[in-house]
Amino acid sequence: MKKFMPPVALVLMVAFAGSVCAQNTNTPNLDKRDQKQETRIQQGEKSGELTDKEAAKLEAGQAKVDAREAAAKADGNVTKKERAELQHARDKQSAKIYKQKHDAQKKP
């Protein structure tokens, strides 16, 4: 005996499956943090707190974290573990920015 599935149930099943498979690549907190860190680096260059070499190194570090974020988003889903790893990478980068801006080196 074949089971008959009412059209409403079929539509609900398809809708639910679609929402489960929806992409979750939204990372507004990480994006906002990235922008703030970029601003801190630019401000440090402008004020002379960062030398050109320090700024270039910090920019390279930012690019590495950006690449990791892009890789996490590539599969269409950023997991909690990936978010935590990216957050940790941003924390480390932030500490590096602080350290370089507050060391004794100044732009000539």
Chimera marker file (.cmm) of the C-alpha trace (Angstrom):
<marker_set name="trace">
<marker id="1" x="0.000" y="0.000" z="0.000" r="1" g="1" b="0" radius="0.5"/>
<marker id="2" x="1.374" y="3.371" z="-1.022" r="1" g="1" b="0" radius="0.5"/>
<marker id="3" x="1.264" y="6.229" z="1.443" r="1" g="1" b="0" radius="0.5"/>
<marker id="4" x="-0.163" y="9.453" z="0.177" r="1" g="1" b="0" radius="0.5"/>
<marker id="5" x="1.518" y="12.644" z="1.368" r="1" g="1" b="0" radius="0.5"/>
<marker id="6" x="-0.744" y="15.694" z="1.397" r="1" g="1" b="0" radius="0.5"/>
<marker id="7" x="0.615" y="18.615" z="-0.659" r="1" g="1" b="0" radius="0.5"/>
<marker id="8" x="0.792" y="20.882" z="2.400" r="1" g="1" b="0" radius="0.5"/>
<marker id="9" x="3.041" y="18.428" z="4.230" r="1" g="1" b="0" radius="0.5"/>
<marker id="10" x="5.260" y="18.115" z="1.175" r="1" g="1" b="0" radius="0.5"/>
<marker id="11" x="5.613" y="21.899" z="0.899" r="1" g="1" b="0" radius="0.5"/>
<marker id="12" x="6.467" y="22.175" z="4.591" r="1" g="1" b="0" radius="0.5"/>
<marker id="13" x="9.076" y="19.439" z="4.281" r="1" g="1" b="0" radius="0.5"/>
<marker id="14" x="10.743" y="21.153" z="1.332" r="1" g="1" b="0" radius="0.5"/>
<marker id="15" x="10.672" y="24.535" z="3.097" r="1" g="1" b="0" radius="0.5"/>
<marker id="16" x="12.201" y="23.058" z="6.247" r="1" g="1" b="0" radius="0.5"/>
<marker id="17" x="14.912" y="21.269" z="4.293" r="1" g="1" b="0" radius="0.5"/>
<marker id="18" x="15.734" y="24.490" z="2.467" r="1" g="1" b="0" radius="0.5"/>
<marker id="19" x="16.094" y="26.445" z="5.695" r="1" g="1" b="0" radius="0.5"/>
<marker id="20" x="18.349" y="23.773" z="7.182" r="1" g="1" b="0" radius="0.5"/>
<marker id="21" x="20.613" y="23.898" z="4.146" r="1" g="1" b="0" radius="0.5"/>
<marker id="22" x="20.652" y="27.703" z="4.063" r="1" g="1" b="0" radius="0.5"/>
<marker id="23" x="24.078" y="29.289" z="4.050" r="1" g="1" b="0" radius="0.5"/>
<marker id="24" x="25.315" y="30.663" z="7.340" r="1" g="1" b="0" radius="0.5"/>
<marker id="25" x="28.257" y="32.790" z="6.332" r="1" g="1" b="0" radius="0.5"/>
<marker id="26" x="27.153" y="35.963" z="8.080" r="1" g="1" b="0" radius="0.5"/>
<marker id="27" x="29.920" y="37.195" z="10.411" r="1" g="1" b="0" radius="0.5"/>
<marker id="28" x="29.012" y="40.784" z="11.323" r="1" g="1" b="0" radius="0.5"/>
<marker id="29" x="31.019" y="40.884" z="14.567" r="1" g="1" b="0" radius="0.5"/>
<marker id="30" x="34.169" y="39.647" z="12.872" r="1" g="1" b="0" radius="0.5"/>
<marker id="31" x="33.676" y="42.040" z="9.964" r="1" g="1" b="0" radius="0.5"/>
<marker id="32" x="33.181" y="44.997" z="12.306" r="1" g="1" b="0" radius="0.5"/>
<marker id="33" x="36.237" y="44.016" z="14.301" r="1" g="1" b="0" radius="0.5"/>
<marker id="34" x="38.321" y="43.699" z="11.145" r="1" g="1" b="0" radius="0.5"/>
<marker id="35" x="37.330" y="47.212" z="10.120" r="1" g="1" b="0" radius="0.5"/>
<marker id="36" x="38.224" y="48.623" z="13.555" r="1" g="1" b="0" radius="0.5"/>
<marker id="37" x="41.620" y="46.938" z="13.468" r="1" g="1" b="0" radius="0.5"/>
<marker id="38" x="42.302" y="48.294" z="9.975" r="1" g="1" b="0" radius="0.5"/>
<marker id="39" x="41.402" y="51.762" z="11.246" r="1" g="1" b="0" radius="0.5"/>
<marker id="40" x="43.761" y="51.372" z="14.227" r="1" g="1" b="0" radius="0.5"/>
<marker id="41" x="46.621" y="50.451" z="11.890" r="1" g="1" b="0" radius="0.5"/>
<marker id="42" x="45.919" y="53.413" z="9.587" r="1" g="1" b="0" radius="0.5"/>
<marker id="43" x="45.687" y="55.755" z="12.566" r="1" g="1" b="0" radius="0.5"/>
<marker id="44" x="49.003" y="54.425" z="13.881" r="1" g="1" b="0" radius="0.5"/>
<marker id="45" x="50.674" y="55.051" z="10.533" r="1" g="1" b="0" radius="0.5"/>
<marker id="46" x="49.261" y="58.564" z="10.358" r="1" g="1" b="0" radius="0.5"/>
<marker id="47" x="50.281" y="59.496" z="13.905" r="1" g="1" b="0" radius="0.5"/>
<marker id="48" x="53.756" y="57.969" z="13.590" r="1" g="1" b="0" radius="0.5"/>
<marker id="49" x="53.144" y="55.337" z="16.293" r="1" g="1" b="0" radius="0.5"/>
<marker id="50" x="53.799" y="52.639" z="13.683" r="1" g="1" b="0" radius="0.5"/>
<marker id="51" x="56.797" y="52.484" z="11.396" r="1" g="1" b="0" radius="0.5"/>
<marker id="52" x="56.247" y="51.482" z="7.778" r="1" g="1" b="0" radius="0.5"/>
<marker id="53" x="57.701" y="48.042" z="8.506" r="1" g="1" b="0" radius="0.5"/>
<marker id="54" x="55.443" y="47.507" z="11.541" r="1" g="1" b="0" radius="0.5"/>
<marker id="55" x="52.375" y="48.604" z="9.595" r="1" g="1" b="0" radius="0.5"/>
<marker id="56" x="53.243" y="46.271" z="6.709" r="1" g="1" b="0" radius="0.5"/>
<marker id="57" x="53.655" y="43.355" z="9.118" r="1" g="1" b="0" radius="0.5"/>
<marker id="58" x="50.329" y="44.109" z="10.800" r="1" g="1" b="0" radius="0.5"/>
<marker id="59" x="48.594" y="44.405" z="7.423" r="1" g="1" b="0" radius="0.5"/>
<marker id="60" x="50.007" y="41.012" z="6.441" r="1" g="1" b="0" radius="0.5"/>
<marker id="61" x="48.630" y="39.559" z="9.670" r="1" g="1" b="0" radius="0.5"/>
<marker id="62" x="45.231" y="41.066" z="8.909" r="1" g="1" b="0" radius="0.5"/>
<marker id="63" x="45.346" y="39.532" z="5.433" r="1" g="1" b="0" radius="0.5"/>
<marker id="64" x="46.069" y="36.091" z="6.903" r="1" g="1" b="0" radius="0.5"/>
<marker id="65" x="43.053" y="36.310" z="9.196" r="1" g="1" b="0" radius="0.5"/>
<marker id="66" x="40.929" y="37.555" z="6.276" r="1" g="1" b="0" radius="0.5"/>
<marker id="67" x="42.053" y="34.551" z="4.227" r="1" g="1" b="0" radius="0.5"/>
<marker id="68" x="41.113" y="32.195" z="7.074" r="1" g="1" b="0" radius="0.5"/>
<marker id="69" x="37.696" y="33.854" z="7.271" r="1" g="1" b="0" radius="0.5"/>
<marker id="70" x="37.190" y="33.476" z="3.511" r="1" g="1" b="0" radius="0.5"/>
<marker id="71" x="38.148" y="29.795" z="3.750" r="1" g="1" b="0" radius="0.5"/>
<marker id="72" x="35.650" y="29.302" z="6.577" r="1" g="1" b="0" radius="0.5"/>
<marker id="73" x="32.920" y="30.943" z="4.481" r="1" g="1" b="0" radius="0.5"/>
<marker id="74" x="33.822" y="28.993" z="1.328" r="1" g="1" b="0" radius="0.5"/>
<marker id="75" x="31.778" y="25.917" z="2.212" r="1" g="1" b="0" radius="0.5"/>
<marker id="76" x="28.689" y="28.038" z="2.863" r="1" g="1" b="0" radius="0.5"/>
<marker id="77" x="28.630" y="27.565" z="6.636" r="1" g="1" b="0" radius="0.5"/>
<marker id="78" x="30.752" y="29.113" z="9.365" r="1" g="1" b="0" radius="0.5"/>
<marker id="79" x="30.593" y="26.735" z="12.330" r="1" g="1" b="0" radius="0.5"/>
<marker id="80" x="30.844" y="27.723" z="15.992" r="1" g="1" b="0" radius="0.5"/>
<marker id="81" x="34.332" y="26.241" z="16.095" r="1" g="1" b="0" radius="0.5"/>
<marker id="82" x="35.417" y="28.270" z="13.058" r="1" g="1" b="0" radius="0.5"/>
<marker id="83" x="33.918" y="31.432" z="14.572" r="1" g="1" b="0" radius="0.5"/>
<marker id="84" x="35.804" y="30.801" z="17.823" r="1" g="1" b="0" radius="0.5"/>
<marker id="85" x="39.067" y="30.229" z="15.933" r="1" g="1" b="0" radius="0.5"/>
<marker id="86" x="38.563" y="33.402" z="13.915" r="1" g="1" b="0" radius="0.5"/>
<marker id="87" x="37.714" y="35.356" z="17.069" r="1" g="1" b="0" radius="0.5"/>
<marker id="88" x="40.917" y="34.051" z="18.694" r="1" g="1" b="0" radius="0.5"/>
<marker id="89" x="42.939" y="35.052" z="15.624" r="1" g="1" b="0" radius="0.5"/>
<marker id="90" x="41.429" y="38.551" z="15.784" r="1" g="1" b="0" radius="0.5"/>
<marker id="91" x="42.289" y="38.716" z="19.517" r="1" g="1" b="0" radius="0.5"/>
<marker id="92" x="45.921" y="37.872" z="18.783" r="1" g="1" b="0" radius="0.5"/>
<marker id="93" x="46.034" y="40.398" z="15.963" r="1" g="1" b="0" radius="0.5"/>
<marker id="94" x="44.559" y="43.072" z="18.222" r="1" g="1" b="0" radius="0.5"/>
<marker id="95" x="47.233" y="42.401" z="20.843" r="1" g="1" b="0" radius="0.5"/>
<marker id="96" x="49.934" y="42.714" z="18.171" r="1" g="1" b="0" radius="0.5"/>
<marker id="97" x="48.505" y="46.043" z="17.034" r="1" g="1" b="0" radius="0.5"/>
<marker id="98" x="48.467" y="47.341" z="20.612" r="1" g="1" b="0" radius="0.5"/>
<marker id="99" x="52.016" y="46.151" z="21.258" r="1" g="1" b="0" radius="0.5"/>
<marker id="100" x="53.402" y="47.756" z="18.106" r="1" g="1" b="0" radius="0.5"/>
<marker id="101" x="51.561" y="51.044" z="18.641" r="1" g="1" b="0" radius="0.5"/>
<marker id="102" x="52.830" y="51.335" z="22.210" r="1" g="1" b="0" radius="0.5"/>
<marker id="103" x="56.471" y="50.358" z="21.761" r="1" g="1" b="0" radius="0.5"/>
<marker id="104" x="59.291" y="52.877" z="21.729" r="1" g="1" b="0" radius="0.5"/>
<marker id="105" x="59.672" y="52.849" z="17.929" r="1" g="1" b="0" radius="0.5"/>
<marker id="106" x="58.350" y="55.883" z="16.109" r="1" g="1" b="0" radius="0.5"/>
<marker id="107" x="58.184" y="56.757" z="12.444" r="1" g="1" b="0" radius="0.5"/>
<marker id="108" x="61.088" y="59.080" z="11.579" r="1" g="1" b="0" radius="0.5"/>
<link id1="1" id2="2" r="1" g="1" b="0" radius="0.2"/>
<link id1="2" id2="3" r="1" g="1" b="0" radius="0.2"/>
<link id1="3" id2="4" r="1" g="1" b="0" radius="0.2"/>
<link id1="4" id2="5" r="1" g="1" b="0" radius="0.2"/>
<link id1="5" id2="6" r="1" g="1" b="0" radius="0.2"/>
<link id1="6" id2="7" r="1" g="1" b="0" radius="0.2"/>
<link id1="7" id2="8" r="1" g="1" b="0" radius="0.2"/>
<link id1="8" id2="9" r="1" g="1" b="0" radius="0.2"/>
<link id1="9" id2="10" r="1" g="1" b="0" radius="0.2"/>
<link id1="10" id2="11" r="1" g="1" b="0" radius="0.2"/>
<link id1="11" id2="12" r="1" g="1" b="0" radius="0.2"/>
<link id1="12" id2="13" r="1" g="1" b="0" radius="0.2"/>
<link id1="13" id2="14" r="1" g="1" b="0" radius="0.2"/>
<link id1="14" id2="15" r="1" g="1" b="0" radius="0.2"/>
<link id1="15" id2="16" r="1" g="1" b="0" radius="0.2"/>
<link id1="16" id2="17" r="1" g="1" b="0" radius="0.2"/>
<link id1="17" id2="18" r="1" g="1" b="0" radius="0.2"/>
<link id1="18" id2="19" r="1" g="1" b="0" radius="0.2"/>
<link id1="19" id2="20" r="1" g="1" b="0" radius="0.2"/>
<link id1="20" id2="21" r="1" g="1" b="0" radius="0.2"/>
<link id1="21" id2="22" r="1" g="1" b="0" radius="0.2"/>
<link id1="22" id2="23" r="1" g="1" b="0" radius="0.2"/>
<link id1="23" id2="24" r="1" g="1" b="0" radius="0.2"/>
<link id1="24" id2="25" r="1" g="1" b="0" radius="0.2"/>
<link id1="25" id2="26" r="1" g="1" b="0" radius="0.2"/>
<link id1="26" id2="27" r="1" g="1" b="0" radius="0.2"/>
<link id1="27" id2="28" r="1" g="1" b="0" radius="0.2"/>
<link id1="28" id2="29" r="1" g="1" b="0" radius="0.2"/>
<link id1="29" id2="30" r="1" g="1" b="0" radius="0.2"/>
<link id1="30" id2="31" r="1" g="1" b="0" radius="0.2"/>
<link id1="31" id2="32" r="1" g="1" b="0" radius="0.2"/>
<link id1="32" id2="33" r="1" g="1" b="0" radius="0.2"/>
<link id1="33" id2="34" r="1" g="1" b="0" radius="0.2"/>
<link id1="34" id2="35" r="1" g="1" b="0" radius="0.2"/>
<link id1="35" id2="36" r="1" g="1" b="0" radius="0.2"/>
<link id1="36" id2="37" r="1" g="1" b="0" radius="0.2"/>
<link id1="37" id2="38" r="1" g="1" b="0" radius="0.2"/>
<link id1="38" id2="39" r="1" g="1" b="0" radius="0.2"/>
<link id1="39" id2="40" r="1" g="1" b="0" radius="0.2"/>
<link id1="40" id2="41" r="1" g="1" b="0" radius="0.2"/>
<link id1="41" id2="42" r="1" g="1" b="0" radius="0.2"/>
<link id1="42" id2="43" r="1" g="1" b="0" radius="0.2"/>
<link id1="43" id2="44" r="1" g="1" b="0" radius="0.2"/>
<link id1="44" id2="45" r="1" g="1" b="0" radius="0.2"/>
<link id1="45" id2="46" r="1" g="1" b="0" radius="0.2"/>
<link id1="46" id2="47" r="1" g="1" b="0" radius="0.2"/>
<link id1="47" id2="48" r="1" g="1" b="0" radius="0.2"/>
<link id1="48" id2="49" r="1" g="1" b="0" radius="0.2"/>
<link id1="49" id2="50" r="1" g="1" b="0" radius="0.2"/>
<link id1="50" id2="51" r="1" g="1" b="0" radius="0.2"/>
<link id1="51" id2="52" r="1" g="1" b="0" radius="0.2"/>
<link id1="52" id2="53" r="1" g="1" b="0" radius="0.2"/>
<link id1="53" id2="54" r="1" g="1" b="0" radius="0.2"/>
<link id1="54" id2="55" r="1" g="1" b="0" radius="0.2"/>
<link id1="55" id2="56" r="1" g="1" b="0" radius="0.2"/>
<link id1="56" id2="57" r="1" g="1" b="0" radius="0.2"/>
<link id1="57" id2="58" r="1" g="1" b="0" radius="0.2"/>
<link id1="58" id2="59" r="1" g="1" b="0" radius="0.2"/>
<link id1="59" id2="60" r="1" g="1" b="0" radius="0.2"/>
<link id1="60" id2="61" r="1" g="1" b="0" radius="0.2"/>
<link id1="61" id2="62" r="1" g="1" b="0" radius="0.2"/>
<link id1="62" id2="63" r="1" g="1" b="0" radius="0.2"/>
<link id1="63" id2="64" r="1" g="1" b="0" radius="0.2"/>
<link id1="64" id2="65" r="1" g="1" b="0" radius="0.2"/>
<link id1="65" id2="66" r="1" g="1" b="0" radius="0.2"/>
<link id1="66" id2="67" r="1" g="1" b="0" radius="0.2"/>
<link id1="67" id2="68" r="1" g="1" b="0" radius="0.2"/>
<link id1="68" id2="69" r="1" g="1" b="0" radius="0.2"/>
<link id1="69" id2="70" r="1" g="1" b="0" radius="0.2"/>
<link id1="70" id2="71" r="1" g="1" b="0" radius="0.2"/>
<link id1="71" id2="72" r="1" g="1" b="0" radius="0.2"/>
<link id1="72" id2="73" r="1" g="1" b="0" radius="0.2"/>
<link id1="73" id2="74" r="1" g="1" b="0" radius="0.2"/>
<link id1="74" id2="75" r="1" g="1" b="0" radius="0.2"/>
<link id1="75" id2="76" r="1" g="1" b="0" radius="0.2"/>
<link id1="76" id2="77" r="1" g="1" b="0" radius="0.2"/>
<link id1="77" id2="78" r="1" g="1" b="0" radius="0.2"/>
<link id1="78" id2="79" r="1" g="1" b="0" radius="0.2"/>
<link id1="79" id2="80" r="1" g="1" b="0" radius="0.2"/>
<link id1="80" id2="81" r="1" g="1" b="0" radius="0.2"/>
<link id1="81" id2="82" r="1" g="1" b="0" radius="0.2"/>
<link id1="82" id2="83" r="1" g="1" b="0" radius="0.2"/>
<link id1="83" id2="84" r="1" g="1" b="0" radius="0.2"/>
<link id1="84" id2="85" r="1" g="1" b="0" radius="0.2"/>
<link id1="85" id2="86" r="1" g="1" b="0" radius="0.2"/>
<link id1="86" id2="87" r="1" g="1" b="0" radius="0.2"/>
<link id1="87" id2="88" r="1" g="1" b="0" radius="0.2"/>
<link id1="88" id2="89" r="1" g="1" b="0" radius="0.2"/>
<link id1="89" id2="90" r="1" g="1" b="0" radius="0.2"/>
<link id1="90" id2="91" r="1" g="1" b="0" radius="0.2"/>
<link id1="91" id2="92" r="1" g="1" b="0" radius="0.2"/>
<link id1="92" id2="93" r="1" g="1" b="0" radius="0.2"/>
<link id1="93" id2="94" r="1" g="1" b="0" radius="0.2"/>
<link id1="94" id2="95" r="1" g="1" b="0" radius="0.2"/>
<link id1="95" id2="96" r="1" g="1" b="0" radius="0.2"/>
<link id1="96" id2="97" r="1" g="1" b="0" radius="0.2"/>
<link id1="97" id2="98" r="1" g="1" b="0" radius="0.2"/>
<link id1="98" id2="99" r="1" g="1" b="0" radius="0.2"/>
<link id1="99" id2="100" r="1" g="1" b="0" radius="0.2"/>
<link id1="100" id2="101" r="1" g="1" b="0" radius="0.2"/>
<link id1="101" id2="102" r="1" g="1" b="0" radius="0.2"/>
<link id1="102" id2="103" r="1" g="1" b="0" radius="0.2"/>
<link id1="103" id2="104" r="1" g="1" b="0" radius="0.2"/>
<link id1="104" id2="105" r="1" g="1" b="0" radius="0.2"/>
<link id1="105" id2="106" r="1" g="1" b="0" radius="0.2"/>
<link id1="106" id2="107" r="1" g="1" b="0" radius="0.2"/>
<link id1="107" id2="108" r="1" g="1" b="0" radius="0.2"/>
</marker_set>
